[in-house]
Amino acid sequence: MQTQQLQRLRTVTIFLVLLVPFGAFLFYLNWHPGLAEDHHDWVRQSSEPVPAGLTLMWLGAAGVYVSDGDTALVIDGFFTRPPLTQIVFGELEPEPERIRTALEQAGIDELDAVIVTHSHFDHALDAPWIADHFDALLLGSPSAANLARGQGLAEALIREVDDDAALRMGEFRLRFPRSGHAPLPPLLARLAGVNRSIERPLTLPAPARKFREGSLCSVHLTHPQGKVLVQPSAGHEPGALSGLEADVVLTSIAGLEKQSRAYQREFVQHGLQASHPEWILPVDWDDFTRPVSEEVPAPSLLLGNVRSSLRVLEEAAPRVLLTRPLWRMRLMRSGEDMELTRDPSS
């Protein structure tokens, strides 16, 4: 009898020991911390119609839209946004209905180019479909080109670029300075194909691990109305931004809070402040496993602590402004000064 009681006690104890970490896992997986409007500086909404300038819009994840009204570009547009279970255990391919819905929400009805900064799925999965839909150029690394070929994009719409490339599209001058990915734990980096390439056309559907990084670049845009730098990951390449000034930097902050203080300082110095921006706009802080919208929450605490990443920027860099997905912003010259505002209709 005493032996049976001891066995029951041992079973209950083991159950409780296992239950606590599992409960903690579920808690952190489902807790999506919000960002209090009054605890941060946000892009100011104009009270009057905004004159012509550059339209900037964060598209969710690391995606960015830039247009001057004549030429329109999308960088790393990712709208399929599959659930976490599919990312981890399933295979990925573009979901046309989700993409069309997101493009309609964003008011995007024309594009001249789709730029892929690197070939991880959350930056590149939808790019070939979007390029084909708009008959737009797809610009990216050889890995991005092989992803596009695997989806059947016409060769005439595929253009490989590297850090020496300088292109003109309308009044935009585009540069693609080399950059780096935010450091990942070794096993995750291997699964994500960091520093590995897509060597041949990749047919879809395919698991997330097949979307190897390829070479990674930032995107620098020069226009008479302003200069824009897009940093698609919280990584950097010392010296790569030399001579490339920007009025505004839109930068991923995903994973920044997990890095050492020394790395964080280096990223702010070499990846952001090296371009002497007037404003820094953090992006890539939403939960990309949910459909894109203005109200999409931050990732769960299990995947990242947005508040900590923002604190890193706000403590180290001046003029950090927050925006939400699908807010339309205007960057424009006003005499010798630059202005950045949110459209009143946004």
Residue pairs with C-beta under 8 A, 6 or more apart in sequence:
25 302
28 300
28 301
28 302
29 300
29 302
30 300
31 300
31 301
32 287
32 297
32 298
32 299
32 300
32 301
33 298
33 301
33 305
33 306
33 307
34 297
34 298
35 298
35 306
35 307
35 310
35 322
40 310
40 314
40 320
40 322
41 319
41 320
41 321
41 322
42 321
42 322
42 323
43 281
43 321
43 322
43 323
43 327
43 329
43 340
43 341
43 342
44 341
44 342
45 341
45 342
45 343
45 344
45 346
46 330
46 341
46 342
46 343
46 344
47 344
48 344
49 344
50 330
50 332
50 341
50 343
50 344
51 330
51 332
52 68
52 69
52 225
52 332
53 68
53 225
53 226
53 330
53 331
53 332
53 333
53 339
54 66
54 67
54 68
54 223
54 225
54 226
54 228
54 330
54 331
54 332
55 65
55 66
55 67
55 68
55 69
55 328
55 329
55 330
56 64
56 65
56 66
56 228
56 248
56 250
56 328
56 329
56 330
56 331
57 64
57 65
57 106
57 326
57 327
57 328
57 329
58 64
58 250
58 281
58 283
58 323
58 324
58 325
58 326
58 327
59 65
59 74
59 77
59 78
59 79
59 102
59 106
59 292
59 325
59 326
60 78
60 79
60 81
60 102
60 286
60 288
60 292
60 296
60 325
60 326
61 76
61 78
61 81
61 122
61 123
61 283
61 284
61 286
61 288
61 292
62 75
62 76
62 78
62 117
62 122
62 123
62 232
62 233
62 252
62 254
62 283
62 284
63 74
63 75
63 76
63 77
63 78
63 79
63 283
64 74
64 75
64 76
64 230
64 250
64 283
65 72
65 73
65 74
65 75
65 77
65 106
65 108
66 72
66 73
66 75
66 172
66 221
66 228
67 73
68 170
68 171
68 172
68 223
68 225
70 170
70 171
71 112
71 169
71 170
71 171
71 172
72 108
72 110
72 111
72 112
73 111
73 112
73 113
73 114
73 115
73 169
73 172
73 221
74 108
74 111
74 113
74 114
74 115
74 130
75 115
75 117
75 219
75 230
75 232
76 115
76 116
76 117
76 122
76 123
76 124
76 127
76 230
76 232
77 114
77 126
77 127
77 130
78 121
78 122
78 123
78 125
78 126
78 288
79 95
79 98
79 99
79 101
79 102
79 103
79 126
79 292
80 92
80 93
80 94
80 95
80 98
80 99
80 125
80 126
81 98
81 288
81 289
81 290
81 291
81 292
82 90
82 92
82 95
82 289
83 289
84 289
86 92
87 121
87 208
87 289
88 208
90 205
90 207
91 204
91 205
91 206
91 207
92 121
92 125
92 204
92 205
92 206
92 207
92 208
92 211
93 125
93 204
93 205
93 206
94 125
94 126
94 128
94 129
94 151
94 204
96 129
98 291
99 126
99 129
99 130
99 133
101 291
102 291
102 292
103 109
103 130
105 292
105 293
105 326
106 326
107 328
110 134
111 130
111 131
111 134
111 136
112 136
112 137
112 169
112 170
113 136
113 137
113 138
113 139
113 169
114 127
114 130
114 131
114 134
114 136
114 137
114 138
114 139
115 138
115 139
115 140
115 174
115 219
116 123
116 124
116 127
116 138
116 139
116 140
116 141
116 144
116 147
117 123
117 140
117 179
117 216
117 217
117 218
117 219
117 230
117 232
117 233
118 124
118 140
118 141
118 143
118 144
118 181
118 213
118 214
118 215
118 216
118 217
118 232
118 233
119 140
119 141
119 143
119 144
119 147
119 193
119 197
119 198
119 211
119 212
119 213
119 214
120 192
120 193
120 211
120 213
121 208
121 211
122 288
123 232
124 140
124 144
124 147
124 211
125 211
127 138
127 140
127 144
127 147
127 148
128 138
128 147
128 148
128 151
128 152
128 153
129 151
130 136
131 137
131 138
131 148
131 153
131 157
132 151
132 152
132 153
132 154
132 157
135 157
136 157
137 157
137 158
137 159
138 144
138 145
138 148
138 153
138 157
138 158
138 159
139 159
139 161
139 167
139 174
139 176
140 148
140 160
140 161
140 214
141 160
141 161
141 162
141 197
141 214
141 215
141 216
141 217
142 160
142 197
142 198
142 214
142 215
143 197
143 198
143 212
143 213
143 214
143 215
144 160
144 198
144 214
145 158
145 160
146 198
146 199
146 200
146 201
146 202
147 198
147 201
147 202
147 211
148 157
148 158
149 155
149 158
149 201
150 201
150 202
150 203
150 204
151 203
151 204
161 167
161 176
161 217
162 176
162 215
162 217
163 176
163 177
163 178
163 217
163 240
165 174
165 175
165 176
166 173
166 174
166 175
167 173
167 174
168 174
171 223
171 224
172 221
172 222
172 223
173 221
173 222
173 223
174 219
174 220
174 221
175 219
175 220
175 222
175 244
176 217
176 218
176 219
176 220
177 217
177 218
177 220
177 237
177 240
177 241
177 244
178 215
178 216
178 217
178 218
178 237
178 240
179 216
179 217
179 218
179 231
179 232
179 233
179 235
179 236
179 237
179 240
179 271
180 216
180 233
180 235
180 236
180 237
181 194
181 213
181 216
181 233
181 235
182 233
182 234
182 235
182 252
182 254
182 255
182 256
182 259
183 189
183 235
183 255
183 259
183 263
184 192
184 194
184 255
189 195
191 208
191 209
192 208
192 209
192 212
192 213
193 209
193 210
193 211
193 212
193 213
194 213
195 213
196 212
196 213
196 214
197 212
197 213
197 214
197 215
198 210
198 211
198 212
198 214
202 210
202 211
216 232
216 233
216 235
217 232
218 229
218 230
218 231
218 232
218 240
218 241
219 229
219 230
219 232
220 227
220 228
220 229
220 230
220 241
220 244
220 246
220 275
221 227
221 228
221 229
221 230
224 333
225 331
225 332
225 333
226 247
226 248
226 331
226 332
226 333
226 338
227 245
227 246
227 247
227 248
228 246
228 247
228 248
228 249
228 250
228 331
229 241
229 244
229 246
229 248
229 249
229 250
229 275
229 277
230 249
230 250
230 251
231 249
231 250
231 251
231 252
231 271
231 272
232 252
232 284
233 252
233 254
234 251
234 252
234 253
234 254
234 255
234 256
234 259
234 267
234 271
234 309
235 267
235 271
236 266
236 267
236 270
236 271
237 270
238 266
238 270
239 270
240 270
241 270
241 271
241 274
241 275
242 274
244 275
245 275
245 276
246 275
246 276
246 277
247 277
247 278
247 279
247 331
247 338
247 340
248 277
248 278
248 279
248 280
248 281
248 331
248 340
249 272
249 275
249 277
249 279
249 280
249 281
250 281
250 283
251 271
251 272
251 280
251 281
251 282
251 283
252 282
252 283
252 284
253 282
253 283
253 284
253 285
253 306
253 309
253 310
253 312
253 313
254 284
254 285
254 304
254 309
255 304
255 309
256 264
256 267
256 309
256 312
256 313
257 304
257 305
257 308
257 309
257 311
257 312
258 304
259 267
264 312
264 316
265 316
268 312
268 313
268 316
268 317
272 280
272 313
272 317
273 317
277 319
278 319
278 338
278 340
279 319
279 320
279 321
279 340
280 313
280 317
280 319
280 320
280 321
281 320
281 321
281 322
281 323
282 309
282 310
282 313
282 320
282 322
283 323
285 298
285 299
285 304
285 306
285 309
285 310
286 292
286 296
286 297
286 298
286 299
286 325
287 296
287 297
287 298
287 299
287 300
287 303
288 299
290 296
290 297
292 325
292 326
293 325
293 326
294 324
294 325
294 326
294 327
296 325
298 304
298 306
299 306
310 320
310 322
313 320
314 320
321 340
323 329
323 342
326 346
327 342
327 343
327 346
328 342
328 343
328 345
328 346
329 340
329 341
329 342
329 343
329 346
330 339
330 340
330 341
330 342
330 343
331 338
331 339
331 340
332 338
332 339
333 339
